[in-house]
Amino acid sequence: MTSSKNTKPPTLQSISSLALIFGDDHERGPLRTALDSQGFTSAAFDSVQALWDSISLGRRYDALVACADKAWNQRRWASLRGMVKLPVLVVISRDAMNVASTFNDEPLNSERIEFVTAPVNGAELSMRLQLLQSRKQAPADLPAEQDLVCGGYYFKRLRRIVMVDGEEVRLQPREFDIALILFENLGKVITREEIETRLFDRLANPGSRVLDVHMTRLRKKLELGPHRGVQLLTIYGIGYRLVVLGSPFTS
């Protein structure tokens, strides 16, 4: 384990101490430099056991930054999920985008998880960590909204649940929001800018693949394909379009 500390006040009051897990020094070095620039303190670990040993000795961490590279496998995620209950920012290397589909199990700490694609600067890291901290489920006393039904898909807005043919499909909070946007706009082309603005209150950095990661996972989790009667189309350079097959939307 190696530690890094910067005396600059952290940009977040609730998240300041971070544990970096997995990856090697070549991958973690730029991340730690970017985190230092924002005033975060960090400690790097090569294994879940090493991280757990540190926690057992009384070291406190506010969140995890997990490096998902070509060496990533589901056992790493299962081990991390089983031993450590903290919000997680997953940094996916550009040569390992295929690992996005492996994050399908129940996530850590009440679904508090964010994704970002490397390389990433300090401002982007800080923003993602802010989203981790601020993400909350809708208060129970909010007025119920009308549920949305499309074929075998049933969205319970207030409870933020989606059922597919009567079975609940577990979605990350952000995945639920994206799915709802798509189903609310059946047949329409929704630009990347529209989705990013609604989700992040800002546009993603040029070249960011965060939205693509979410779409990859939604296609798999919700089985958005002909056998379900719907198709999620990528309109390259523009955005996405969800269509009901056999309807006027398809053409």
ZADO-1210 file (C-alpha; in nm, 4 decimals, padded with zeros to 6 digits):
<atoms>
<atom x="00.0000" y="00.0000" z="00.0000" code="MET" pos="1"/>
<atom x="00.1168" y="00.3517" z="-00.0730" code="THR" pos="2"/>
<atom x="-00.0332" y="00.6773" z="00.0524" code="SER" pos="3"/>
<atom x="-00.0612" y="01.0237" z="-00.0898" code="SER" pos="4"/>
<atom x="-00.1757" y="01.3406" z="00.0848" code="LYS" pos="5"/>
<atom x="-00.2275" y="01.6979" z="-00.0277" code="ASN" pos="6"/>
<atom x="-00.2740" y="01.9875" z="00.2129" code="THR" pos="7"/>
<atom x="-00.5178" y="02.1709" z="-00.0158" code="LYS" pos="8"/>
<atom x="-00.8702" y="02.1700" z="00.1360" code="PRO" pos="9"/>
<atom x="-01.0836" y="01.9003" z="-00.0287" code="PRO" pos="10"/>
<atom x="-01.3522" y="02.0097" z="-00.2721" code="THR" pos="11"/>
<atom x="-01.6096" y="01.7898" z="-00.0954" code="LEU" pos="12"/>
<atom x="-01.6888" y="01.8094" z="00.2723" code="GLN" pos="13"/>
<atom x="-01.8260" y="01.4542" z="00.2959" code="SER" pos="14"/>
<atom x="-01.5802" y="01.2709" z="00.0701" code="ILE" pos="15"/>
<atom x="-01.2138" y="01.3452" z="00.1226" code="SER" pos="16"/>
<atom x="-01.0284" y="01.0192" z="00.1858" code="SER" pos="17"/>
<atom x="-01.0253" y="00.7683" z="-00.0988" code="LEU" pos="18"/>
<atom x="-00.9015" y="00.4130" z="-00.1460" code="ALA" pos="19"/>
<atom x="-00.7735" y="00.3230" z="-00.4929" code="LEU" pos="20"/>
<atom x="-00.8122" y="-00.0461" z="-00.5677" code="ILE" pos="21"/>
<atom x="-00.6763" y="-00.2632" z="-00.8497" code="PHE" pos="22"/>
<atom x="-00.4747" y="-00.1477" z="-01.1489" code="GLY" pos="23"/>
<atom x="-00.1004" y="-00.0923" z="-01.1307" code="ASP" pos="24"/>
<atom x="00.1145" y="00.2101" z="-01.0489" code="ASP" pos="25"/>
<atom x="00.1127" y="00.3159" z="-01.4144" code="HIS" pos="26"/>
<atom x="-00.2684" y="00.3340" z="-01.4096" code="GLU" pos="27"/>
<atom x="-00.3086" y="00.4684" z="-01.0588" code="ARG" pos="28"/>
<atom x="-00.0396" y="00.7352" z="-01.0828" code="GLY" pos="29"/>
<atom x="-00.2349" y="00.9756" z="-01.3080" code="PRO" pos="30"/>
<atom x="-00.5500" y="00.9183" z="-01.1007" code="LEU" pos="31"/>
<atom x="-00.3741" y="01.0054" z="-00.7776" code="ARG" pos="32"/>
<atom x="-00.2191" y="01.3136" z="-00.9322" code="THR" pos="33"/>
<atom x="-00.5635" y="01.4259" z="-01.0513" code="ALA" pos="34"/>
<atom x="-00.7144" y="01.3574" z="-00.7081" code="LEU" pos="35"/>
<atom x="-00.4306" y="01.5448" z="-00.5358" code="ASP" pos="36"/>
<atom x="-00.5047" y="01.8463" z="-00.7551" code="SER" pos="37"/>
<atom x="-00.8565" y="01.8558" z="-00.6092" code="GLN" pos="38"/>
<atom x="-00.7431" y="01.8177" z="-00.2481" code="GLY" pos="39"/>
<atom x="-00.8347" y="01.4527" z="-00.1926" code="PHE" pos="40"/>
<atom x="-00.6156" y="01.2131" z="00.0029" code="THR" pos="41"/>
<atom x="-00.5712" y="00.8635" z="-00.1339" code="SER" pos="42"/>
<atom x="-00.4215" y="00.5264" z="-00.0533" code="ALA" pos="43"/>
<atom x="-00.3609" y="00.2582" z="-00.3168" code="ALA" pos="44"/>
<atom x="-00.4178" y="-00.1156" z="-00.2739" code="PHE" pos="45"/>
<atom x="-00.3421" y="-00.4086" z="-00.5010" code="ASP" pos="46"/>
<atom x="-00.6051" y="-00.6387" z="-00.3506" code="SER" pos="47"/>
<atom x="-00.9318" y="-00.6375" z="-00.1583" code="VAL" pos="48"/>
<atom x="-00.7612" y="-00.8168" z="00.1295" code="GLN" pos="49"/>
<atom x="-00.5000" y="-00.5411" z="00.1623" code="ALA" pos="50"/>
<atom x="-00.7769" y="-00.2808" z="00.1665" code="LEU" pos="51"/>
<atom x="-00.9727" y="-00.4788" z="00.4242" code="TRP" pos="52"/>
<atom x="-00.6642" y="-00.5103" z="00.6448" code="ASP" pos="53"/>
<atom x="-00.6253" y="-00.1319" z="00.6384" code="SER" pos="54"/>
<atom x="-00.9909" y="-00.0793" z="00.7304" code="ILE" pos="55"/>
<atom x="-00.9607" y="-00.3379" z="01.0087" code="SER" pos="56"/>
<atom x="-00.6737" y="-00.1363" z="01.1569" code="LEU" pos="57"/>
<atom x="-00.9030" y="00.1657" z="01.1829" code="GLY" pos="58"/>
<atom x="-00.8286" y="00.3545" z="00.8617" code="ARG" pos="59"/>
<atom x="-01.1416" y="00.5280" z="00.7315" code="ARG" pos="60"/>
<atom x="-01.2220" y="00.5817" z="00.3653" code="TYR" pos="61"/>
<atom x="-01.5153" y="00.7788" z="00.2289" code="ASP" pos="62"/>
<atom x="-01.5271" y="00.6122" z="-00.1141" code="ALA" pos="63"/>
<atom x="-01.3450" y="00.3709" z="-00.3443" code="LEU" pos="64"/>
<atom x="-01.1933" y="00.4358" z="-00.6847" code="VAL" pos="65"/>
<atom x="-01.1712" y="00.1011" z="-00.8668" code="ALA" pos="66"/>
<atom x="-00.9556" y="00.0711" z="-01.1776" code="CYS" pos="67"/>
<atom x="-01.1173" y="-00.1616" z="-01.4320" code="ALA" pos="68"/>
<atom x="-00.8550" y="-00.2624" z="-01.6877" code="ASP" pos="69"/>
<atom x="-00.8019" y="-00.5577" z="-01.9223" code="LYS" pos="70"/>
<atom x="-00.7262" y="-00.7766" z="-01.6210" code="ALA" pos="71"/>
<atom x="-01.0716" y="-00.7122" z="-01.4725" code="TRP" pos="72"/>
<atom x="-01.2937" y="-01.0079" z="-01.3925" code="ASN" pos="73"/>
<atom x="-01.6198" y="-01.0652" z="-01.2093" code="GLN" pos="74"/>
<atom x="-01.4435" y="-01.2271" z="-00.9133" code="ARG" pos="75"/>
<atom x="-01.2803" y="-00.8932" z="-00.8354" code="ARG" pos="76"/>
<atom x="-01.6161" y="-00.7199" z="-00.8256" code="TRP" pos="77"/>
<atom x="-01.7795" y="-00.9953" z="-00.6204" code="ALA" pos="78"/>
<atom x="-01.4937" y="-00.9899" z="-00.3702" code="SER" pos="79"/>
<atom x="-01.5014" y="-00.6120" z="-00.3398" code="LEU" pos="80"/>
<atom x="-01.8787" y="-00.6045" z="-00.3049" code="ARG" pos="81"/>
<atom x="-01.8774" y="-00.8747" z="-00.0407" code="GLY" pos="82"/>
<atom x="-01.6140" y="-00.7198" z="00.1867" code="MET" pos="83"/>
<atom x="-01.6356" y="-00.3419" z="00.1516" code="VAL" pos="84"/>
<atom x="-01.9489" y="-00.1276" z="00.1806" code="LYS" pos="85"/>
<atom x="-01.8575" y="00.2095" z="00.0329" code="LEU" pos="86"/>
<atom x="-01.9653" y="00.4169" z="-00.2677" code="PRO" pos="87"/>
<atom x="-01.7552" y="00.3313" z="-00.5718" code="VAL" pos="88"/>
<atom x="-01.6250" y="00.5244" z="-00.8703" code="LEU" pos="89"/>
<atom x="-01.5229" y="00.2784" z="-01.1437" code="VAL" pos="90"/>
<atom x="-01.2590" y="00.4122" z="-01.3832" code="VAL" pos="91"/>
<atom x="-01.2656" y="00.2043" z="-01.7027" code="ILE" pos="92"/>
<atom x="-00.9592" y="00.2116" z="-01.9265" code="SER" pos="93"/>
<atom x="-01.0309" y="00.2777" z="-02.2940" code="ARG" pos="94"/>
<atom x="-00.8880" y="-00.0590" z="-02.3974" code="ASP" pos="95"/>
<atom x="-01.1248" y="-00.2425" z="-02.1623" code="ALA" pos="96"/>
<atom x="-01.4691" y="-00.1041" z="-02.2494" code="MET" pos="97"/>
<atom x="-01.5981" y="-00.4593" z="-02.2837" code="ASN" pos="98"/>
<atom x="-01.5800" y="-00.4983" z="-01.9058" code="VAL" pos="99"/>
<atom x="-01.8824" y="-00.2670" z="-01.8690" code="ALA" pos="100"/>
<atom x="-02.1165" y="-00.5642" z="-01.9106" code="SER" pos="101"/>
<atom x="-01.9635" y="-00.7405" z="-01.6081" code="THR" pos="102"/>
<atom x="-02.1106" y="-00.4892" z="-01.3618" code="PHE" pos="103"/>
<atom x="-02.4486" y="-00.6590" z="-01.3504" code="ASN" pos="104"/>
<atom x="-02.4500" y="-00.7917" z="-00.9957" code="ASP" pos="105"/>
<atom x="-02.6001" y="-00.6058" z="-00.7008" code="GLU" pos="106"/>
<atom x="-02.3742" y="-00.3044" z="-00.6522" code="PRO" pos="107"/>
<atom x="-02.2104" y="-00.1764" z="-00.3385" code="LEU" pos="108"/>
<atom x="-02.3772" y="00.0328" z="-00.0713" code="ASN" pos="109"/>
<atom x="-02.7323" y="00.0837" z="-00.1957" code="SER" pos="110"/>
<atom x="-02.6405" y="00.1209" z="-00.5616" code="GLU" pos="111"/>
<atom x="-02.4076" y="00.4167" z="-00.5103" code="ARG" pos="112"/>
<atom x="-02.1800" y="00.3708" z="-00.8080" code="ILE" pos="113"/>
<atom x="-02.0482" y="00.5935" z="-01.0845" code="GLU" pos="114"/>
<atom x="-01.8521" y="00.5241" z="-01.4036" code="PHE" pos="115"/>
<atom x="-01.5932" y="00.7286" z="-01.5859" code="VAL" pos="116"/>
<atom x="-01.3561" y="00.6477" z="-01.8719" code="THR" pos="117"/>
<atom x="-00.9801" y="00.6995" z="-01.8421" code="ALA" pos="118"/>
<atom x="-00.7929" y="00.9224" z="-01.8910" code="PRO" pos="119"/>
<atom x="-00.9812" y="01.1584" z="-01.6619" code="VAL" pos="120"/>
<atom x="-00.8865" y="01.4931" z="-01.5106" code="ASN" pos="121"/>
<atom x="-00.9278" y="01.6154" z="-01.1565" code="GLY" pos="122"/>
<atom x="-01.2391" y="01.8217" z="-01.2238" code="ALA" pos="123"/>
<atom x="-01.4202" y="01.5235" z="-01.3766" code="GLU" pos="124"/>
<atom x="-01.3200" y="01.2997" z="-01.0860" code="LEU" pos="125"/>
<atom x="-01.4444" y="01.5581" z="-00.8378" code="SER" pos="126"/>
<atom x="-01.7761" y="01.5888" z="-01.0194" code="MET" pos="127"/>
<atom x="-01.8275" y="01.2106" z="-01.0223" code="ARG" pos="128"/>
<atom x="-01.7524" y="01.1905" z="-00.6518" code="LEU" pos="129"/>
<atom x="-02.0015" y="01.4689" z="-00.5875" code="GLN" pos="130"/>
<atom x="-02.2647" y="01.2652" z="-00.7716" code="LEU" pos="131"/>
<atom x="-02.1841" y="00.9667" z="-00.5515" code="LEU" pos="132"/>
<atom x="-02.2301" y="01.1762" z="-00.2410" code="GLN" pos="133"/>
<atom x="-02.5449" y="01.3569" z="-00.3504" code="SER" pos="134"/>
<atom x="-02.7318" y="01.0605" z="-00.4980" code="ARG" pos="135"/>
<atom x="-03.0399" y="00.9871" z="-00.2925" code="LYS" pos="136"/>
<atom x="-03.3557" y="00.7917" z="-00.3445" code="GLN" pos="137"/>
<atom x="-03.6706" y="00.9992" z="-00.3919" code="ALA" pos="138"/>
<atom x="-03.8280" y="01.0936" z="-00.0538" code="PRO" pos="139"/>
<atom x="-04.1166" y="00.8713" z="00.0470" code="ALA" pos="140"/>
<atom x="-04.3537" y="01.1666" z="00.0885" code="ASP" pos="141"/>
<atom x="-04.3311" y="01.2774" z="-00.2745" code="LEU" pos="142"/>
<atom x="-04.6640" y="01.2586" z="-00.4588" code="PRO" pos="143"/>
<atom x="-04.7028" y="00.9466" z="-00.6676" code="ALA" pos="144"/>
<atom x="-04.6583" y="00.9896" z="-01.0394" code="GLU" pos="145"/>
<atom x="-04.8350" y="00.7903" z="-01.3052" code="GLN" pos="146"/>
<atom x="-04.6570" y="00.4647" z="-01.3807" code="ASP" pos="147"/>
<atom x="-04.5386" y="00.3941" z="-01.7325" code="LEU" pos="148"/>
<atom x="-04.6282" y="00.0738" z="-01.9151" code="VAL" pos="149"/>
<atom x="-04.4985" y="-00.0378" z="-02.2540" code="CYS" pos="150"/>
<atom x="-04.5634" y="-00.3966" z="-02.3549" code="GLY" pos="151"/>
<atom x="-04.3949" y="-00.6154" z="-02.0948" code="GLY" pos="152"/>
<atom x="-04.2116" y="-00.3190" z="-01.9394" code="TYR" pos="153"/>
<atom x="-04.3629" y="-00.1575" z="-01.6298" code="TYR" pos="154"/>
<atom x="-04.1930" y="00.1438" z="-01.4694" code="PHE" pos="155"/>
<atom x="-04.2956" y="00.2288" z="-01.1120" code="LYS" pos="156"/>
<atom x="-04.1753" y="00.5866" z="-01.0951" code="ARG" pos="157"/>
<atom x="-04.2105" y="00.6559" z="-00.7249" code="LEU" pos="158"/>
<atom x="-04.0388" y="00.3342" z="-00.6171" code="ARG" pos="159"/>
<atom x="-03.7917" y="00.3635" z="-00.9074" code="ARG" pos="160"/>
<atom x="-03.8477" y="00.0033" z="-01.0095" code="ILE" pos="161"/>
<atom x="-03.8839" y="-00.1501" z="-01.3538" code="VAL" pos="162"/>
<atom x="-04.0581" y="-00.4820" z="-01.4091" code="MET" pos="163"/>
<atom x="-04.0077" y="-00.6901" z="-01.7234" code="VAL" pos="164"/>
<atom x="-04.2801" y="-00.9487" z="-01.7777" code="ASP" pos="165"/>
<atom x="-04.3600" y="-00.9317" z="-01.4078" code="GLY" pos="166"/>
<atom x="-04.0017" y="-00.9747" z="-01.2867" code="GLU" pos="167"/>
<atom x="-03.8071" y="-00.6894" z="-01.1287" code="GLU" pos="168"/>
<atom x="-03.4852" y="-00.5952" z="-01.3079" code="VAL" pos="169"/>
<atom x="-03.2337" y="-00.4239" z="-01.0826" code="ARG" pos="170"/>
<atom x="-03.1048" y="-00.1014" z="-01.2352" code="LEU" pos="171"/>
<atom x="-02.8579" y="00.1518" z="-01.1070" code="GLN" pos="172"/>
<atom x="-03.0320" y="00.4849" z="-01.0300" code="PRO" pos="173"/>
<atom x="-02.8797" y="00.6474" z="-01.3375" code="ARG" pos="174"/>
<atom x="-02.9716" y="00.3484" z="-01.5554" code="GLU" pos="175"/>
<atom x="-03.3314" y="00.3805" z="-01.4372" code="PHE" pos="176"/>
<atom x="-03.3332" y="00.7492" z="-01.5320" code="ASP" pos="177"/>
<atom x="-03.1944" y="00.6779" z="-01.8797" code="ILE" pos="178"/>
<atom x="-03.4401" y="00.3927" z="-01.9380" code="ALA" pos="179"/>
<atom x="-03.7300" y="00.6157" z="-01.8353" code="LEU" pos="180"/>
<atom x="-03.6148" y="00.8882" z="-02.0755" code="ILE" pos="181"/>
<atom x="-03.6026" y="00.6352" z="-02.3605" code="LEU" pos="182"/>
<atom x="-03.9438" y="00.4829" z="-02.2895" code="PHE" pos="183"/>
<atom x="-04.1034" y="00.8250" z="-02.2382" code="GLU" pos="184"/>
<atom x="-03.9817" y="00.9220" z="-02.5852" code="ASN" pos="185"/>
<atom x="-04.0585" y="00.6093" z="-02.7868" code="LEU" pos="186"/>
<atom x="-03.9838" y="00.6582" z="-03.1549" code="GLY" pos="187"/>
<atom x="-03.8047" y="00.9869" z="-03.1003" code="LYS" pos="188"/>
<atom x="-03.4356" y="01.0516" z="-03.1481" code="VAL" pos="189"/>
<atom x="-03.2941" y="01.1648" z="-02.8138" code="ILE" pos="190"/>
<atom x="-02.9611" y="01.3397" z="-02.8508" code="THR" pos="191"/>
<atom x="-02.6672" y="01.2635" z="-02.6276" code="ARG" pos="192"/>
<atom x="-02.6731" y="01.6267" z="-02.5195" code="GLU" pos="193"/>
<atom x="-03.0356" y="01.5997" z="-02.4021" code="GLU" pos="194"/>
<atom x="-02.9647" y="01.2898" z="-02.1944" code="ILE" pos="195"/>
<atom x="-02.6412" y="01.4247" z="-02.0470" code="GLU" pos="196"/>
<atom x="-02.8009" y="01.7562" z="-01.9556" code="THR" pos="197"/>
<atom x="-03.0920" y="01.5844" z="-01.7782" code="ARG" pos="198"/>
<atom x="-02.8685" y="01.3411" z="-01.5923" code="LEU" pos="199"/>
<atom x="-02.5616" y="01.5460" z="-01.5122" code="PHE" pos="200"/>
<atom x="-02.6924" y="01.9061" z="-01.5354" code="ASP" pos="201"/>
<atom x="-02.4100" y="01.9595" z="-01.7840" code="ARG" pos="202"/>
<atom x="-02.2579" y="01.8095" z="-02.0962" code="LEU" pos="203"/>
<atom x="-02.0005" y="01.5357" z="-02.0585" code="ALA" pos="204"/>
<atom x="-01.6436" y="01.6064" z="-02.1578" code="ASN" pos="205"/>
<atom x="-01.5710" y="01.5582" z="-02.5302" code="PRO" pos="206"/>
<atom x="-01.4906" y="01.1945" z="-02.5979" code="GLY" pos="207"/>
<atom x="-01.6494" y="01.0719" z="-02.2737" code="SER" pos="208"/>
<atom x="-01.7870" y="00.7178" z="-02.2959" code="ARG" pos="209"/>
<atom x="-01.9864" y="00.7242" z="-01.9726" code="VAL" pos="210"/>
<atom x="-02.3207" y="00.7334" z="-02.1530" code="LEU" pos="211"/>
<atom x="-02.2128" y="00.4505" z="-02.3838" code="ASP" pos="212"/>
<atom x="-02.1310" y="00.2361" z="-02.0793" code="VAL" pos="213"/>
<atom x="-02.4787" y="00.2931" z="-01.9379" code="HIS" pos="214"/>
<atom x="-02.6432" y="00.2115" z="-02.2728" code="MET" pos="215"/>
<atom x="-02.4437" y="-00.1107" z="-02.3049" code="THR" pos="216"/>
<atom x="-02.5644" y="-00.2229" z="-01.9661" code="ARG" pos="217"/>
<atom x="-02.9263" y="-00.1221" z="-02.0327" code="LEU" pos="218"/>
<atom x="-02.9359" y="-00.3186" z="-02.3577" code="ARG" pos="219"/>
<atom x="-02.8324" y="-00.6299" z="-02.1691" code="LYS" pos="220"/>
<atom x="-03.0324" y="-00.5837" z="-01.8490" code="LYS" pos="221"/>
<atom x="-03.3610" y="-00.4883" z="-02.0187" code="LEU" pos="222"/>
<atom x="-03.3000" y="-00.7185" z="-02.3164" code="GLU" pos="223"/>
<atom x="-03.3734" y="-00.4386" z="-02.5611" code="LEU" pos="224"/>
<atom x="-03.3972" y="-00.6490" z="-02.8743" code="GLY" pos="225"/>
<atom x="-03.6411" y="-00.8057" z="-03.1233" code="PRO" pos="226"/>
<atom x="-03.7407" y="-01.0906" z="-02.8884" code="HIS" pos="227"/>
<atom x="-03.8832" y="-00.8267" z="-02.6521" code="ARG" pos="228"/>
<atom x="-04.0494" y="-00.6319" z="-02.9295" code="GLY" pos="229"/>
<atom x="-03.8348" y="-00.3222" z="-02.8835" code="VAL" pos="230"/>
<atom x="-03.5053" y="-00.2089" z="-03.0292" code="GLN" pos="231"/>
<atom x="-03.2584" y="00.0479" z="-02.9005" code="LEU" pos="232"/>
<atom x="-03.0967" y="00.2122" z="-03.1998" code="LEU" pos="233"/>
<atom x="-02.7745" y="00.4105" z="-03.1886" code="THR" pos="234"/>
<atom x="-02.7927" y="00.7145" z="-03.4137" code="ILE" pos="235"/>
<atom x="-02.4215" y="00.7633" z="-03.4627" code="TYR" pos="236"/>
<atom x="-02.2977" y="01.1123" z="-03.3918" code="GLY" pos="237"/>
<atom x="-02.6413" y="01.2164" z="-03.2637" code="ILE" pos="238"/>
<atom x="-02.7919" y="00.9974" z="-02.9932" code="GLY" pos="239"/>
<atom x="-03.0358" y="00.7110" z="-02.9421" code="TYR" pos="240"/>
<atom x="-03.3838" y="00.6007" z="-03.0501" code="ARG" pos="241"/>
<atom x="-03.6012" y="00.3373" z="-02.8835" code="LEU" pos="242"/>
<atom x="-03.8584" y="00.1854" z="-03.1168" code="VAL" pos="243"/>
<atom x="-04.1411" y="-00.0645" z="-03.0824" code="VAL" pos="244"/>
<atom x="-04.0963" y="-00.3191" z="-03.3565" code="LEU" pos="245"/>
<atom x="-04.3887" y="-00.3469" z="-03.5912" code="GLY" pos="246"/>
<atom x="-04.5131" y="00.0056" z="-03.5075" code="SER" pos="247"/>
<atom x="-04.4905" y="00.3252" z="-03.7160" code="PRO" pos="248"/>
<atom x="-04.1880" y="00.4167" z="-03.5005" code="PHE" pos="249"/>
<atom x="-03.9836" y="00.1427" z="-03.6630" code="THR" pos="250"/>
<atom x="-03.9583" y="00.2933" z="-04.0056" code="SER" pos="251"/>
</atoms>
